[in-house]
Amino acid sequence: MDEIPTDVATPQPRDGANGQADQAWADQAPAEHADRAPVRFDTKIAVLLRDDLEPWQRLNVTAFLVSGLGTAAPEVVGAPYEDADATVYLPMFRQPVLVFEGAKQTLTTAHGRALSRSLPTAVFTAELFGTGNDRDNRAAVRAVPADRLDLVGMAVYGPRNAVDKVLKGARMHP
């Protein structure tokens, strides 16, 4: 099994649209090295994909799964971006999203672990490839008990150590 990274260097933040540096970023590194120190987050955002998905499915599932995190855990979203021309862009996650893969059983086990730890979790089931809207997506998930979901992907967010335990047995996506 590939080692799950716990330290990930990320780009340092720029001042937000209001001219103030994102305080959450500033709090992550010692002040004397804030401009160059790698940021070590206490939390982790991870996506786990089933290893038999087609490439387009992997991208689609990943995008859907992470889309809910900013509303469930607003602290993961940083300040808006701004270029040198003062064009403002949408804010993004403050920390990396790590993508893993595993067999169907790995996903099922990870799902159970995430639920038992009450971690914010998003799921994508095989049935969602056949629906075309949010209402039908939610109905497809609602129709199946948690332990019988045909999972093709999940996203999880929480304390780094807890997420590492959830992902035990998974490997980094190539």
Phi, psi and chi 1 to 4 in degrees:
 res  aa     phi    psi   chi1   chi2   chi3   chi4
   1 MET       -  137.2  177.5 -178.9   94.5      -
   2 ASP   -70.1  144.7  -68.8  -18.9      -      -
   3 GLU   -66.2  138.7  175.9  104.6    5.2      -
   4 ILE   -83.1  118.2  -62.9  171.9      -      -
   5 PRO   -66.0  138.2    1.4    1.6      -      -
   6 THR  -112.4  -20.5   56.5      -      -      -
   7 ASP  -113.0  124.0  -71.2  -13.7      -      -
   8 VAL  -133.7  122.0  178.5      -      -      -
   9 ALA   -75.2  134.2      -      -      -      -
  10 THR  -127.2  156.0   56.5      -      -      -
  11 PRO   -61.5  145.6   -6.7   11.6      -      -
  12 GLN   -73.7  150.7  -65.3  -61.5  -52.2      -
  13 PRO   -74.3  154.3   29.8  -36.8      -      -
  14 ARG  -100.5  165.7  -67.0 -173.6   43.1  161.8
  15 ASP   -61.0  141.4  -75.0   -9.9      -      -
  16 GLY   -75.5 -177.9      -      -      -      -
  17 ALA   -60.5  -26.0      -      -      -      -
  18 ASN   -89.0    4.9   63.3    3.2      -      -
  19 GLY    84.8   -4.7      -      -      -      -
  20 GLN   -99.4  137.3  -61.6  -65.1  -43.3      -
  21 ALA   -67.4  144.9      -      -      -      -
  22 ASP   -63.6  112.6 -177.8  -14.5      -      -
  23 GLN   -62.2  -33.8 -172.6   60.0   45.4      -
  24 ALA   -61.3  -37.1      -      -      -      -
  25 TRP   -66.8  -45.5  -80.3   92.5      -      -
  26 ALA   -61.8  -31.8      -      -      -      -
  27 ASP   -74.6  -11.7  -67.9  -18.2      -      -
  28 GLN   -82.6  -25.4  -65.7  -69.6  -32.7      -
  29 ALA  -124.6  151.4      -      -      -      -
  30 PRO   -57.6  142.0  -19.2   27.7      -      -
  31 ALA   -57.8  -38.6      -      -      -      -
  32 GLU   -69.8  -15.4   68.2  -88.6   14.3      -
  33 HIS  -124.0   17.4  -60.1  -68.1      -      -
  34 ALA   -59.1  -28.4      -      -      -      -
  35 ASP   -82.6  -12.4   60.8  -25.3      -      -
  36 ARG  -140.6   -5.4   56.7 -178.0  152.4   53.0
  37 ALA   -76.7  137.2      -      -      -      -
  38 PRO   -63.0  146.6   -6.3   12.5      -      -
  39 VAL   -94.0  129.2  176.1      -      -      -
  40 ARG  -111.1  112.7 -178.0  179.6  170.4  117.8
  41 PHE   -86.0  145.2  -66.8   96.4      -      -
  42 ASP   -78.9  -14.5  -66.9  -27.2      -      -
  43 THR  -116.8  167.9   58.8      -      -      -
  44 LYS  -140.5  139.0 -175.5  177.8  -82.4 -170.9
  45 ILE  -107.8  124.4  -60.3  170.6      -      -
  46 ALA  -137.3  144.2      -      -      -      -
  47 VAL  -117.0  134.5  173.0      -      -      -
  48 LEU  -119.3  120.9  175.2   57.3      -      -
  49 LEU  -111.6  146.3  -57.8  170.5      -      -
  50 ARG   -69.8  138.0 -152.6  162.8   72.6 -169.6
  51 ASP   -74.6   -2.2   58.6    7.7      -      -
  52 ASP  -103.9   14.3   61.7  -10.0      -      -
  53 LEU   -79.7  148.4  -63.8  178.8      -      -
  54 GLU   -69.8  155.2  -64.9  -66.3  -35.7      -
  55 PRO   -53.6  -44.1  -28.6   36.4      -      -
  56 TRP   -63.8  -34.4   73.3  -93.9      -      -
  57 GLN   -67.6  -39.9  -68.3  172.9  -44.5      -
  58 ARG   -59.2  -44.4  -68.8  170.5 -174.9 -104.6
  59 LEU   -67.5  -45.0  -64.8  170.6      -      -
  60 ASN   -62.8  -48.0 -177.1  -95.6      -      -
  61 VAL   -62.3  -44.2  170.1      -      -      -
  62 THR   -59.5  -46.1  -60.1      -      -      -
  63 ALA   -61.1  -45.9      -      -      -      -
  64 PHE   -62.3  -45.4  -92.6   91.4      -      -
  65 LEU   -62.1  -43.8  -72.1  170.8      -      -
  66 VAL   -78.9  -13.1  -61.4      -      -      -
  67 SER   -63.4  -24.9   69.4      -      -      -
  68 GLY   -88.2  -14.6      -      -      -      -
  69 LEU   -63.3  -39.4  -81.4  177.6      -      -
  70 GLY   -64.2  -28.5      -      -      -      -
  71 THR   -83.7  -33.9   58.3      -      -      -
  72 ALA   -81.2  -30.7      -      -      -      -
  73 ALA  -136.4   75.1      -      -      -      -
  74 PRO   -58.4  -20.4    9.5  -15.2      -      -
  75 GLU   -66.9  -13.7   69.4  -85.8    9.3      -
  76 VAL   -81.1   -9.5  -58.1      -      -      -
  77 VAL   -97.7  130.1  178.4      -      -      -
  78 GLY   -86.7 -164.8      -      -      -      -
  79 ALA   -79.6  158.8      -      -      -      -
  80 PRO   -60.1  154.1  -21.8   32.0      -      -
  81 TYR   -91.4  156.2  -75.5   71.3      -      -
  82 GLU  -147.7  133.1 -176.3  176.3  -25.3      -
  83 ASP   -90.4 -179.8   65.0   25.0      -      -
  84 ALA   -65.0  -18.2      -      -      -      -
  85 ASP   -91.9    7.5  -62.8  -39.1      -      -
  86 ALA    70.3   20.8      -      -      -      -
  87 THR   -78.3  125.2  -55.8      -      -      -
  88 VAL   -93.8  137.7  177.8      -      -      -
  89 TYR  -119.6  160.1  -58.4   95.3      -      -
  90 LEU   -60.5  148.0  -65.6  172.0      -      -
  91 PRO   -70.5  156.9   22.9  -28.7      -      -
  92 MET  -129.9  178.8  -64.7 -173.3  -76.9      -
  93 PHE   -57.6  144.4  -68.8  138.8      -      -
  94 ARG   -78.7  -13.7  -64.9  178.0   31.7 -120.9
  95 GLN  -136.0  162.4   64.0 -170.1   89.3      -
  96 PRO   -64.0  153.3  -16.7   27.3      -      -
  97 VAL  -106.4  117.7  176.0      -      -      -
  98 LEU   -94.6  132.7  -58.1  173.2      -      -
  99 VAL  -112.7  129.2 -178.1      -      -      -
 100 PHE  -121.5  167.4  -61.8   83.3      -      -
 101 GLU  -139.1  160.7   67.5  174.1   13.6      -
 102 GLY  -171.1  169.8      -      -      -      -
 103 ALA   -70.5  168.3      -      -      -      -
 104 LYS   -53.4  -43.3 -175.6  175.0 -175.4  172.4
 105 GLN   -66.5  -35.0 -175.2   56.0   48.7      -
 106 THR   -61.8  -42.4  -57.2      -      -      -
 107 LEU   -64.9  -43.6 -145.8   62.4      -      -
 108 THR   -61.5  -44.3  -60.2      -      -      -
 109 THR   -64.7  -45.2  -58.9      -      -      -
 110 ALA   -61.8  -40.0      -      -      -      -
 111 HIS   -60.3  -47.3  177.8 -111.4      -      -
 112 GLY   -60.8  -41.0      -      -      -      -
 113 ARG   -64.8  -42.2  -70.6  175.9 -177.1  152.4
 114 ALA   -63.3  -43.5      -      -      -      -
 115 LEU   -66.0  -40.3  -65.8 -179.6      -      -
 116 SER   -66.2  -23.6   73.2      -      -      -
 117 ARG   -96.2    2.0  -71.8  171.3  170.4   76.7
 118 SER    55.6   37.8  -60.4      -      -      -
 119 LEU   -84.6  144.4  -64.8  174.7      -      -
 120 PRO   -57.5  123.1  -21.9   32.0      -      -
 121 THR  -135.4  137.7  -56.0      -      -      -
 122 ALA  -114.2  144.8      -      -      -      -
 123 VAL  -125.8  151.4  -63.9      -      -      -
 124 PHE  -133.2  120.2 -163.2  104.5      -      -
 125 THR  -102.8  161.1   66.1      -      -      -
 126 ALA   -56.9  -33.8      -      -      -      -
 127 GLU   -62.2  -25.2  -67.5   80.4   11.4      -
 128 LEU   -69.0  -18.7  -59.1 -172.7      -      -
 129 PHE   -67.9  -19.7  -70.7  124.8      -      -
 130 GLY  -100.8   -0.1      -      -      -      -
 131 THR  -103.0  164.5   60.5      -      -      -
 132 GLY  -127.8    9.0      -      -      -      -
 133 ASN  -157.6  165.6   60.9   72.9      -      -
 134 ASP   -62.7  -41.6 -173.7   51.0      -      -
 135 ARG   -59.5  -47.1 -178.4 -168.7   68.6 -126.8
 136 ASP   -68.8  -34.1  -67.8  -19.3      -      -
 137 ASN   -60.2  -50.0  -72.6  -10.9      -      -
 138 ARG   -63.6  -37.6  -74.2 -177.4  -77.3  110.9
 139 ALA   -66.0  -37.7      -      -      -      -
 140 ALA   -65.2  -39.6      -      -      -      -
 141 VAL   -71.6  -42.9  173.3      -      -      -
 142 ARG   -61.8  -25.8 -176.2  172.4  -56.6  154.3
 143 ALA   -76.0   -8.6      -      -      -      -
 144 VAL  -124.7  132.8 -178.3      -      -      -
 145 PRO   -61.3  151.8  -17.7   27.5      -      -
 146 ALA   -53.3  -41.4      -      -      -      -
 147 ASP   -78.7   -0.4   63.7  -14.9      -      -
 148 ARG  -119.9    7.7  -61.7 -170.9   59.6 -153.5
 149 LEU   -62.4  136.5  -68.7  170.8      -      -
 150 ASP   -89.2   78.3 -174.3    8.2      -      -
 151 LEU   -72.2  134.9  -64.5  168.9      -      -
 152 VAL  -114.6  -12.5  -61.9      -      -      -
 153 GLY  -168.6  155.4      -      -      -      -
 154 MET  -151.1  152.1   63.8  177.7  -86.3      -
 155 ALA  -120.2  145.6      -      -      -      -
 156 VAL  -141.2  145.4   63.3      -      -      -
 157 TYR  -136.4  139.7  168.1   73.0      -      -
 158 GLY   167.5 -167.6      -      -      -      -
 159 PRO   -55.6  138.0  -23.2   32.6      -      -
 160 ARG   -50.8  -48.1 -174.5  175.5   55.0 -116.8
 161 ASN   -64.3  -38.7  -68.2  -19.1      -      -
 162 ALA   -66.3  -42.5      -      -      -      -
 163 VAL   -66.0  -39.2  172.8      -      -      -
 164 ASP   -58.4  -41.0  -72.3  -14.5      -      -
 165 LYS   -67.3  -37.8  -71.3  176.2 -176.6  175.9
 166 VAL   -61.0  -40.2  165.3      -      -      -
 167 LEU   -87.0    3.8  -62.9  172.7      -      -
 168 LYS   -54.2  128.0 -175.1  176.0  180.0 -177.9
 169 GLY    99.9  -15.6      -      -      -      -
 170 ALA   -87.1  162.6      -      -      -      -
 171 ARG  -126.3  154.2   60.6 -168.4  172.0  -84.3
 172 MET   -58.8  139.7  -72.4  -64.8  -64.7      -
 173 HIS   -64.8  135.2 -169.9  -79.9      -      -
 174 PRO   -64.7      -   15.5  -19.5      -      -
